[in-house]
Amino acid sequence: MAKLNIFRLLLILVLSYLSDRANGRVKFKGVNEKLKQLNKPAVKTIQSEDGDIIDCVDIYKQPAFDHPALKNHVIQMKPSFKLKEEKLGTKGLSSKLVVSQTWQKSGSCPDGTVPIRRIQRKDLLRAKSINRFGRKPREVVSKSNITDPKNGLYPSNNSTQVALPTIVNRSAANLVTLGYNYIGAKADINVWNPNVAAADEFTTAQIWLKAGPGDNFESLETGWTVNPHLYGDRRTRLFAYWTKDSYKSTGCFDLTCSGFVQTNPQVALGAPIEPVSSEFGQQYHVTLGIYMDPQTSNWWLKFGADVPIGYWPAGSLMFYLNHSSTLVEWGGQVYSTNVKKTPHTKTAMGSGQFASGLYGNACFIQNPNIVDFSMALKYPEWVGTWADDYYCYTAYNYQKGYGTLPVFYFGGPGQNPNCP
């Protein structure tokens, strides 16, 4: 009888193990530990009407300080620099600045705390692995390593054309400047809520500052995204991102890993922004910028009317970006395993309309400025457009008239009659 009971017990354990494997639970046996690591004790908790939970966390207990290189880091509470802005001829588009997030309707965080979107169990269970949670998928580079944009020039430096790699699992439509030492970039990014066709795909409108070799570059990024795999819905959300090794094993979105030091108690990374633009209706934009502090080498993220959110301590996190960026991009990106193939994904970029639709129809980026060591915001000396999946997403730097600055339009619907 004892042997029979032991056999039954073993059978139950085996069946339970197989059931767990079938449900993906074995892979996530460290979920509770990861949640405890990510979600720091809250001084105050805010339940947002959109379903998010915002924890107001002591500024000195935020996730940044879990990074080994930041154990003894002293917080820089505000930037030490002030930028000059060149006043160039421009005809501004009729667009309202977005400065609010949905959660702010339900409360505010006290001084001395920072608002952090709480990571829930269901968020982790969507990830392919706990270690990859909050990270962009690795870039898969085509063996041909050359993209042939149909809409114009290769990006170039001093009239020398530069071949950019073809990324198999991403499509981009960007405005590019490269070859100089940039210590900042800014833009007014038109806000939309494009369609994302599959739960494991995402779309962005953003700024990139990059440095380093093409197969192991460093990148600081910000903009808006629709990313159901990470956030669990299809809302348009403010995001920040960093990587030291071209998305291989470092960095993450927002505060889902250690690294970014937040100082602002009013803006939550990863939280929805509203309102969004409508076709031939009211247009909205979000103003975002990333700037290096010349005294500390920290890269500051600013939102709206020059409001600092926090910074990446480049001296601790980066190597190439500890000095400057050599490549700046503005525009959109779609991640899917079904780009550049048939059938193509239906995930949209920008407004979901092609760049040729212009104002009110296509997504735009206005005032794409850079900062060099003159510490002045200015339009880049040279820019080029880049679209590597041209029949699906396009890029167009449109100049309305002589003496005015161009406005960059980008986007598209993904799959369409010319992009089957």
Salt bridges, closest charged atoms under 4 A:
ASP20 OD1 - ARG25 NH1 3.38
GLU49 OE2 - LYS105 NZ 3.42
ASP52 OD1 - ARG117 NE 3.39
ASP52 OD2 - ARG237 NH1 2.81
ASP55 OD1 - ARG118 NH2 2.78
ASP66 OD2 - LYS40 NZ 2.66
ASP123 OD1 - ARG126 NH2 2.55
GLU221 OE1 - LYS136 NZ 2.67
ASP233 OD2 - ARG235 NH1 2.72
ASP233 OD2 - ARG237 NH2 2.56
GLU274 OE2 - LYS105 NZ 2.82
ASP306 OD1 - LYS302 NZ 2.99
GLU329 OE2 - LYS210 NZ 3.04
ASP372 OD2 - LYS378 NZ 2.73
ASP388 OD2 - LYS340 NZ 3.32
ASP389 OD2 - HIS344 NE2 2.72
